[in-house]
Each structure stands twice: as structure tokens, then as C-alpha cells.
Amino acid sequence: MKKVILFAMFAVVSTCTFSQQEKAAELSNAEKFSERSGSLIQKVFIELGALKKCELKVVNYTDLISNTKTAALKFEYAITSTYGSDTKVAVLDADEIDGLMKSIKIMQEKVMVSIPELYTEVSFRARGGFEAGCFVSKGTWSTYLKLEKFDGKSYVFLEKEDLTALYTLLEQAKTKMIQ
């Protein structure tokens, strides 16, 4: 009996430890930068605009002790329900913005120009869990942003035309980030 209890406790502890490690691996580099111990972090938020009630902001981070800097793009999406409200957040590192911009262009110019016969998905993923993509449903393309990797409520569904607006916001974000 003692062996069974010990094994069960070991399994629970191992699962909790693994879950925490996996969650830490989902942080963007900017989030890791801002959470470093022994640092004094200044965050400057620059609002860019909104897309389907999803707000986009540039965040410029500065460690005031070491004078090191980094920047990121923050997506915030407020969800309200009968049980309360929640804000879904994703952070896209500055070095990932070009990849997202290229992905949007490819989706617009190569992927969504025809409707495949079989169900098809195309997606861009960032290191912090952010995802942007498109899929064929009922003979038409649908586009989306997913802010949190393991949260089905963090989807922001877009129209095809919204990809152009997102691309414009990404261009603006690049010009407002610290170097």
C-alpha cells in the first residue's frame, strides 16, 4: 500500500513539475526579459489600434540597472461572459514580426487564392504560443489569431480583409520599437 501511495505522489509531483516547465517554455523572449530577477524593468506601452476588438500595442522594455532593451508586440483581447470577464494576452517578439508579415503575404497571395477540396489549415506560430492562420470551412477560407496556445477561448476570428489591416499594424509596430 505504501508503494502505491508513494507512486501516486511521485506521479502527481512529476506532472506538476513537467507542466510548469512546459509553461515556462512558452514565454516570449520579451516576457523572459521582463521577468528576470534582480532587474528594474521599465515598460513603455504604445497603442497601435484594434482589430476585431483585439488591441495591439508595442511594448518597449528597458532594464534600468543594466540599460539593456528589448521590444515586443502585445495582443490583448477582452472576453466577457455571464460568469465574468477575462483578458487573453499574447506577446510577439520583435524578431518574429517579419515572419508573421511574410506569412500573411503568403496566405493572401498563394494560399487563399483557391479553395482546396480537402480540409486544409495553414498557421504561423510564435515562441510564446501566439498563432495566426487560416483554414477552409464549408468551401471558404476563414482566418484567425489565437492568443494563448492551450485556450480555445483566445481565438479572434478575422475576415480576409482584416489580414491587410493586421499587416499595416505590424508595419507600424516595427517603426515604434526601440532598437
C-alpha positions as CSV (number, residue, x, y, z in Angstrom):
1,M,0.0,0.0,0.0
2,K,2.8,2.4,0.8
3,K,4.3,1.7,-2.6
4,V,1.1,2.7,-4.3
5,I,0.7,5.9,-2.3
6,L,4.4,6.8,-3.0
7,F,4.0,6.1,-6.7
8,A,0.8,8.2,-6.9
9,M,2.6,11.1,-5.1
10,F,5.6,10.8,-7.4
11,A,3.3,10.9,-10.5
12,V,1.5,14.0,-9.3
13,V,4.7,15.8,-8.4
14,S,6.2,14.8,-11.8
15,T,3.2,16.0,-13.7
16,C,3.1,19.4,-11.9
17,T,6.8,19.9,-12.5
18,F,6.5,19.0,-16.2
19,S,3.5,21.3,-16.6
20,Q,5.4,24.2,-15.1
21,Q,8.5,23.6,-17.3
22,E,6.3,23.4,-20.4
23,K,4.6,26.7,-19.5
24,A,7.9,28.4,-19.0
25,A,9.0,27.3,-22.5
26,E,6.0,29.2,-23.9
27,L,7.2,32.6,-22.8
28,S,8.4,35.0,-25.5
29,N,11.9,36.4,-25.1
30,A,10.5,39.8,-24.1
31,E,8.4,38.2,-21.3
32,K,11.5,36.3,-20.1
33,F,13.5,39.6,-20.2
34,S,10.8,41.4,-18.2
35,E,10.7,38.6,-15.5
36,R,14.4,38.4,-14.8
37,S,15.2,38.6,-11.2
38,G,17.5,41.4,-10.0
39,S,16.3,43.8,-12.6
40,L,14.4,47.0,-12.6
41,I,12.2,46.9,-15.7
42,Q,10.5,49.9,-17.3
43,K,7.7,49.1,-19.8
44,V,6.5,51.8,-22.2
45,F,3.2,50.9,-24.0
46,I,2.4,52.5,-27.4
47,E,-1.1,51.8,-28.6
48,L,-1.4,50.9,-32.3
49,G,-5.1,50.2,-32.8
50,A,-7.5,47.4,-32.6
51,L,-8.6,44.6,-34.9
52,K,-12.0,42.9,-34.1
53,K,-11.7,44.2,-30.5
54,C,-8.2,42.8,-30.2
55,E,-5.9,45.7,-29.1
56,L,-2.3,45.8,-30.4
57,K,0.4,47.6,-28.5
58,V,4.1,48.0,-28.9
59,V,5.9,47.4,-25.6
60,N,9.4,48.8,-25.2
61,Y,11.2,47.2,-22.3
62,T,14.3,48.7,-20.6
63,D,16.3,47.2,-17.7
64,L,17.2,50.4,-15.9
65,I,20.0,48.7,-14.0
66,S,21.9,47.2,-16.9
67,N,20.5,49.6,-19.5
68,T,19.6,46.7,-21.8
69,K,16.5,47.0,-24.0
70,T,14.1,44.8,-26.0
71,A,10.7,45.3,-27.6
72,A,7.6,43.2,-28.4
73,L,4.1,43.4,-29.8
74,K,1.3,42.7,-27.4
75,F,-2.1,41.5,-28.3
76,E,-4.9,41.9,-25.8
77,Y,-8.4,40.6,-26.2
78,A,-11.1,41.1,-23.5
79,I,-13.7,38.4,-23.3
80,T,-16.9,38.9,-21.3
81,S,-19.4,36.2,-20.4
82,T,-22.2,35.7,-18.0
83,Y,-19.7,34.4,-15.4
84,G,-17.3,37.3,-15.6
85,S,-14.6,38.7,-17.8
86,D,-11.1,37.7,-18.8
87,T,-8.3,39.2,-20.9
88,K,-6.3,37.0,-23.3
89,V,-2.8,38.2,-24.0
90,A,-0.1,37.2,-26.4
91,V,3.4,38.7,-26.8
92,L,5.2,38.5,-30.1
93,D,8.9,39.2,-30.0
94,A,10.3,41.9,-32.4
95,D,12.3,39.3,-34.3
96,E,9.1,37.3,-35.1
97,I,7.2,40.2,-36.7
98,D,8.9,39.8,-40.1
99,G,8.0,36.1,-40.1
100,L,4.3,36.9,-39.4
101,M,4.3,39.6,-42.1
102,K,5.8,37.1,-44.6
103,S,3.2,34.5,-43.6
104,I,0.3,37.0,-44.1
105,K,1.6,37.8,-47.6
106,I,1.9,34.1,-48.5
107,M,-1.6,33.4,-47.1
108,Q,-3.0,36.2,-49.2
109,E,-1.1,35.7,-52.4
110,K,-0.6,31.9,-52.6
111,V,-2.8,30.0,-50.1
112,M,-6.2,31.7,-50.2
113,V,-6.4,32.3,-53.9
114,S,-8.1,28.9,-54.4
115,I,-10.3,26.6,-52.4
116,P,-8.9,23.1,-51.9
117,E,-11.2,20.1,-52.0
118,L,-9.9,18.7,-48.7
119,Y,-9.9,20.4,-45.3
120,T,-6.8,22.5,-45.1
121,E,-5.1,24.5,-42.3
122,V,-2.2,26.9,-42.6
123,S,-0.7,28.5,-39.5
124,F,2.2,30.7,-38.2
125,R,3.3,30.0,-34.6
126,A,5.5,32.2,-32.4
127,R,7.6,31.1,-29.5
128,G,5.2,32.5,-26.9
129,G,2.2,30.4,-28.1
130,F,0.7,33.1,-30.4
131,E,-0.8,31.6,-33.6
132,A,-2.2,33.2,-36.8
133,G,-3.6,31.3,-39.7
134,C,-6.4,30.3,-41.9
135,F,-8.5,27.2,-42.7
136,V,-11.1,26.0,-45.2
137,S,-14.5,25.5,-43.8
138,K,-17.7,24.9,-45.9
139,G,-15.9,25.9,-49.1
140,T,-14.5,29.2,-47.9
141,W,-11.3,30.4,-46.1
142,S,-11.6,31.6,-42.5
143,T,-8.7,33.5,-40.8
144,Y,-7.9,33.8,-37.1
145,L,-5.5,34.8,-34.4
146,K,-5.1,32.5,-31.4
147,L,-3.5,34.4,-28.5
148,E,-3.0,31.6,-26.0
149,K,-1.8,28.1,-27.0
150,F,-3.9,26.0,-24.8
151,D,-7.0,28.2,-24.5
152,G,-9.8,27.7,-27.0
153,K,-11.4,31.0,-25.8
154,S,-8.5,33.0,-27.0
155,Y,-9.4,32.9,-30.8
156,V,-10.0,36.2,-32.6
157,F,-11.7,35.3,-35.9
158,L,-11.0,37.7,-38.8
159,E,-12.2,38.4,-42.3
160,K,-9.8,38.0,-45.2
161,E,-9.7,41.8,-45.5
162,D,-8.5,42.0,-41.8
163,L,-5.2,40.5,-42.8
164,T,-4.3,43.6,-44.7
165,A,-5.2,45.7,-41.7
166,L,-3.1,43.5,-39.5
167,Y,-0.2,43.7,-41.9
168,T,-0.4,47.6,-41.7
169,L,-0.4,47.5,-37.9
170,L,2.6,45.2,-38.0
171,E,4.4,47.7,-40.2
172,Q,3.6,50.5,-37.7
173,A,4.8,48.3,-34.8
174,K,8.2,47.9,-36.4
175,T,8.7,51.6,-36.6
176,K,7.7,52.2,-33.0
177,M,10.0,49.6,-31.4
178,I,13.2,50.6,-29.7
179,Q,16.4,49.4,-31.4
